[in-house]
Amino acid sequence: QVQLVESGGGLVQAGGSLRLSCAASGRTFSRYVMGWFREAPGREREFVAIITWRGSSTMYADSVKGRFTISRETATNTGYLQMNRLKPEDTAVYYCAAGEIWTTRSSSYNVWGQGTQVTVSS
């Protein structure tokens, strides 16, 4: 079983940057895809970005395309979400997740981290 631990959230002004990390441990991670999702108060959890652990294919939500970059470091089993030009509407709890299917649907991911709060002030 894979376990995930996020870090790197915090408070930042609009236009600033943060980098989230997702440390994976447990079983071999190489056959998984890793996704980042976010959940704002009163809203459903939404897809942000995904990456294949082996092939490095990526996909982004339209709302973050060109501002966020997903990546992974296979040597340390760590995934990252670099967030630039942050906006107040990016404020949410961010979760990383591992799954075996290339999909943007959160219900298809069976391993989740605990979440990390990102707050962007205007």
C-alpha atoms as an extended CHARMM CRD file, in Angstrom:
* protein
*
       122  EXT
         1         1  GLN       CA              0.0000000000        0.0000000000        0.0000000000  PROA      1               0.0000000000
         2         2  VAL       CA              1.2380000000        3.4750000000       -0.8840000000  PROA      2               0.0000000000
         3         3  GLN       CA              1.1530000000        6.2490000000        1.6830000000  PROA      3               0.0000000000
         4         4  LEU       CA              1.2810000000        9.9370000000        0.7680000000  PROA      4               0.0000000000
         5         5  VAL       CA              2.2860000000       12.9580000000        2.8360000000  PROA      5               0.0000000000
         6         6  GLU       CA              1.9070000000       16.5010000000        1.5130000000  PROA      6               0.0000000000
         7         7  SER       CA              3.8120000000       19.5700000000        2.6150000000  PROA      7               0.0000000000
         8         8  GLY       CA              4.5210000000       23.0860000000        1.4360000000  PROA      8               0.0000000000
         9         9  GLY       CA              1.2350000000       24.8750000000        1.8580000000  PROA      9               0.0000000000
        10        10  GLY       CA              0.9130000000       28.2680000000        3.4470000000  PROA      10              0.0000000000
        11        11  LEU       CA             -0.1980000000       31.8770000000        3.0980000000  PROA      11              0.0000000000
        12        12  VAL       CA              0.9650000000       33.8810000000        0.1040000000  PROA      12              0.0000000000
        13        13  GLN       CA             -0.0290000000       37.1330000000       -1.5640000000  PROA      13              0.0000000000
        14        14  ALA       CA             -1.6650000000       37.1500000000       -4.9620000000  PROA      14              0.0000000000
        15        15  GLY       CA              0.9520000000       36.8350000000       -7.6620000000  PROA      15              0.0000000000
        16        16  GLY       CA              3.2610000000       34.8290000000       -5.4380000000  PROA      16              0.0000000000
        17        17  SER       CA              4.4380000000       31.2320000000       -5.6460000000  PROA      17              0.0000000000
        18        18  LEU       CA              4.3850000000       28.0670000000       -3.5690000000  PROA      18              0.0000000000
        19        19  ARG       CA              5.6880000000       24.5750000000       -4.1590000000  PROA      19              0.0000000000
        20        20  LEU       CA              3.8070000000       21.6270000000       -2.7460000000  PROA      20              0.0000000000
        21        21  SER       CA              5.5020000000       18.2920000000       -2.1610000000  PROA      21              0.0000000000
        22        22  CYS       CA              4.0130000000       14.8210000000       -1.9520000000  PROA      22              0.0000000000
        23        23  ALA       CA              6.2460000000       12.1580000000       -0.4350000000  PROA      23              0.0000000000
        24        24  ALA       CA              5.2460000000        8.6050000000       -1.3080000000  PROA      24              0.0000000000
        25        25  SER       CA              6.2240000000        5.5110000000        0.6290000000  PROA      25              0.0000000000
        26        26  GLY       CA              5.2120000000        1.8860000000        0.7010000000  PROA      26              0.0000000000
        27        27  ARG       CA              4.8700000000       -0.2830000000       -2.3420000000  PROA      27              0.0000000000
        28        28  THR       CA              6.5560000000        0.4730000000       -5.6510000000  PROA      28              0.0000000000
        29        29  PHE       CA              5.1310000000        3.7010000000       -6.9550000000  PROA      29              0.0000000000
        30        30  SER       CA              6.2410000000        3.3200000000      -10.5570000000  PROA      30              0.0000000000
        31        31  ARG       CA              2.9510000000        1.9390000000      -11.9000000000  PROA      31              0.0000000000
        32        32  TYR       CA              0.8260000000        4.7120000000      -10.4570000000  PROA      32              0.0000000000
        33        33  VAL       CA             -0.3200000000        8.0730000000      -11.6790000000  PROA      33              0.0000000000
        34        34  MET       CA             -0.1870000000       10.9320000000       -9.2210000000  PROA      34              0.0000000000
        35        35  GLY       CA             -2.8320000000       13.5770000000       -9.1230000000  PROA      35              0.0000000000
        36        36  TRP       CA             -3.2730000000       16.8830000000       -7.3450000000  PROA      36              0.0000000000
        37        37  PHE       CA             -6.7660000000       17.9680000000       -6.3720000000  PROA      37              0.0000000000
        38        38  ARG       CA             -8.1020000000       20.8560000000       -4.3340000000  PROA      38              0.0000000000
        39        39  GLU       CA            -11.1410000000       21.5520000000       -2.2370000000  PROA      39              0.0000000000
        40        40  ALA       CA            -12.3170000000       25.0440000000       -1.3820000000  PROA      40              0.0000000000
        41        41  PRO       CA            -14.9290000000       25.7340000000        1.3300000000  PROA      41              0.0000000000
        42        42  GLY       CA            -18.4010000000       24.9670000000        0.0640000000  PROA      42              0.0000000000
        43        43  ARG       CA            -17.1220000000       23.4570000000       -3.1770000000  PROA      43              0.0000000000
        44        44  GLU       CA            -16.5300000000       19.9520000000       -4.4310000000  PROA      44              0.0000000000
        45        45  ARG       CA            -13.0560000000       18.5260000000       -4.7250000000  PROA      45              0.0000000000
        46        46  GLU       CA            -11.6930000000       19.4210000000       -8.1520000000  PROA      46              0.0000000000
        47        47  PHE       CA             -8.9390000000       18.1760000000      -10.3840000000  PROA      47              0.0000000000
        48        48  VAL       CA             -5.7950000000       20.2920000000      -10.6690000000  PROA      48              0.0000000000
        49        49  ALA       CA             -3.1040000000       18.2130000000      -12.4180000000  PROA      49              0.0000000000
        50        50  ILE       CA             -1.8860000000       14.6600000000      -12.9850000000  PROA      50              0.0000000000
        51        51  ILE       CA              1.3550000000       13.0060000000      -14.0270000000  PROA      51              0.0000000000
        52        52  THR       CA              2.3670000000        9.4630000000      -14.8990000000  PROA      52              0.0000000000
        53        53  TRP       CA              5.0640000000        8.3270000000      -12.5630000000  PROA      53              0.0000000000
        54        54  ARG       CA              7.0010000000        6.5170000000      -15.2540000000  PROA      54              0.0000000000
        55        55  GLY       CA              6.4420000000        8.3940000000      -18.4900000000  PROA      55              0.0000000000
        56        56  SER       CA              6.0580000000       11.9470000000      -17.2430000000  PROA      56              0.0000000000
        57        57  SER       CA              2.9300000000       12.6920000000      -19.2490000000  PROA      57              0.0000000000
        58        58  THR       CA              0.9790000000       15.5370000000      -17.6770000000  PROA      58              0.0000000000
        59        59  MET       CA             -2.4530000000       17.1360000000      -17.8030000000  PROA      59              0.0000000000
        60        60  TYR       CA             -3.7900000000       20.3070000000      -16.1910000000  PROA      60              0.0000000000
        61        61  ALA       CA             -7.1090000000       21.8760000000      -15.3810000000  PROA      61              0.0000000000
        62        62  ASP       CA             -7.7760000000       24.8890000000      -17.5890000000  PROA      62              0.0000000000
        63        63  SER       CA             -7.8690000000       27.1270000000      -14.5200000000  PROA      63              0.0000000000
        64        64  VAL       CA             -4.2190000000       26.4190000000      -13.6760000000  PROA      64              0.0000000000
        65        65  LYS       CA             -2.6950000000       25.7720000000      -17.1000000000  PROA      65              0.0000000000
        66        66  GLY       CA              0.3480000000       27.9650000000      -17.6710000000  PROA      66              0.0000000000
        67        67  ARG       CA              0.6530000000       28.7990000000      -13.9640000000  PROA      67              0.0000000000
        68        68  PHE       CA              1.1020000000       25.4140000000      -12.2550000000  PROA      68              0.0000000000
        69        69  THR       CA              3.6310000000       22.7030000000      -13.0660000000  PROA      69              0.0000000000
        70        70  ILE       CA              3.4190000000       19.1110000000      -11.8790000000  PROA      70              0.0000000000
        71        71  SER       CA              6.5660000000       17.0140000000      -11.6830000000  PROA      71              0.0000000000
        72        72  ARG       CA              8.0330000000       14.0240000000       -9.8920000000  PROA      72              0.0000000000
        73        73  GLU       CA             11.4050000000       12.8090000000       -8.7390000000  PROA      73              0.0000000000
        74        74  THR       CA             11.5640000000        9.0360000000       -9.0460000000  PROA      74              0.0000000000
        75        75  ALA       CA             14.7720000000        8.6800000000       -7.0040000000  PROA      75              0.0000000000
        76        76  THR       CA             13.0560000000       10.0100000000       -3.8950000000  PROA      76              0.0000000000
        77        77  ASN       CA              9.4620000000        8.9840000000       -4.7190000000  PROA      77              0.0000000000
        78        78  THR       CA              8.3620000000       12.5890000000       -4.3870000000  PROA      78              0.0000000000
        79        79  GLY       CA              5.8860000000       14.5260000000       -6.4550000000  PROA      79              0.0000000000
        80        80  TYR       CA              5.6620000000       18.2980000000       -6.7140000000  PROA      80              0.0000000000
        81        81  LEU       CA              3.1960000000       20.9890000000       -7.6780000000  PROA      81              0.0000000000
        82        82  GLN       CA              4.8690000000       24.3020000000       -8.4610000000  PROA      82              0.0000000000
        83        83  MET       CA              2.2730000000       27.0480000000       -8.2740000000  PROA      83              0.0000000000
        84        84  ASN       CA              3.1070000000       30.4460000000       -9.7600000000  PROA      84              0.0000000000
        85        85  ARG       CA              1.0780000000       33.6310000000      -10.2230000000  PROA      85              0.0000000000
        86        86  LEU       CA             -1.3060000000       32.4980000000       -7.5290000000  PROA      86              0.0000000000
        87        87  LYS       CA             -4.7720000000       34.0100000000       -7.3540000000  PROA      87              0.0000000000
        88        88  PRO       CA             -7.1980000000       34.3140000000       -4.4240000000  PROA      88              0.0000000000
        89        89  GLU       CA             -9.4340000000       31.7680000000       -6.1570000000  PROA      89              0.0000000000
        90        90  ASP       CA             -6.6270000000       29.2070000000       -5.8050000000  PROA      90              0.0000000000
        91        91  THR       CA             -7.2620000000       29.1840000000       -2.0420000000  PROA      91              0.0000000000
        92        92  ALA       CA             -8.1210000000       25.6120000000       -1.0110000000  PROA      92              0.0000000000
        93        93  VAL       CA             -6.8920000000       22.4930000000        0.7110000000  PROA      93              0.0000000000
        94        94  TYR       CA             -4.6520000000       20.7090000000       -1.7750000000  PROA      94              0.0000000000
        95        95  TYR       CA             -4.4380000000       16.9220000000       -1.8400000000  PROA      95              0.0000000000
        96        96  CYS       CA             -2.1440000000       14.5790000000       -3.6820000000  PROA      96              0.0000000000
        97        97  ALA       CA             -3.4910000000       11.2030000000       -4.6670000000  PROA      97              0.0000000000
        98        98  ALA       CA             -2.2450000000        7.9890000000       -6.2710000000  PROA      98              0.0000000000
        99        99  GLY       CA             -4.1860000000        5.8250000000       -8.6360000000  PROA      99              0.0000000000
       100       100  GLU       CA             -3.7730000000        3.2520000000      -11.3780000000  PROA      100             0.0000000000
       101       101  ILE       CA             -5.9170000000        4.9090000000      -14.0190000000  PROA      101             0.0000000000
       102       102  TRP       CA             -5.1480000000        8.0090000000      -16.0870000000  PROA      102             0.0000000000
       103       103  THR       CA             -8.1650000000       10.0810000000      -15.1210000000  PROA      103             0.0000000000
       104       104  THR       CA             -9.2150000000       13.4380000000      -13.7040000000  PROA      104             0.0000000000
       105       105  ARG       CA            -11.9880000000       11.8460000000      -11.6250000000  PROA      105             0.0000000000
       106       106  SER       CA            -11.1330000000       11.9540000000       -7.9320000000  PROA      106             0.0000000000
       107       107  SER       CA            -13.2670000000        8.8730000000       -7.2260000000  PROA      107             0.0000000000
       108       108  SER       CA            -10.8120000000        6.7330000000       -9.2090000000  PROA      108             0.0000000000
       109       109  TYR       CA             -7.9000000000        7.4900000000       -6.8840000000  PROA      109             0.0000000000
       110       110  ASN       CA             -7.5940000000        5.0840000000       -3.9920000000  PROA      110             0.0000000000
       111       111  VAL       CA             -4.7530000000        6.6060000000       -1.9500000000  PROA      111             0.0000000000
       112       112  TRP       CA             -4.8780000000       10.1610000000       -0.5900000000  PROA      112             0.0000000000
       113       113  GLY       CA             -2.6370000000       12.3770000000        1.4510000000  PROA      113             0.0000000000
       114       114  GLN       CA             -3.8890000000       14.3710000000        4.4210000000  PROA      114             0.0000000000
       115       115  GLY       CA             -4.0560000000       17.6730000000        2.5340000000  PROA      115             0.0000000000
       116       116  THR       CA             -2.2410000000       20.9780000000        2.8990000000  PROA      116             0.0000000000
       117       117  GLN       CA             -3.8520000000       24.4160000000        3.1280000000  PROA      117             0.0000000000
       118       118  VAL       CA             -3.0120000000       27.0550000000        0.5350000000  PROA      118             0.0000000000
       119       119  THR       CA             -4.3240000000       30.5580000000        1.1900000000  PROA      119             0.0000000000
       120       120  VAL       CA             -3.8300000000       33.3640000000       -1.3200000000  PROA      120             0.0000000000
       121       121  SER       CA             -4.5620000000       36.8650000000       -0.0850000000  PROA      121             0.0000000000
       122       122  SER       CA             -5.6090000000       39.6770000000       -2.3960000000  PROA      122             0.0000000000
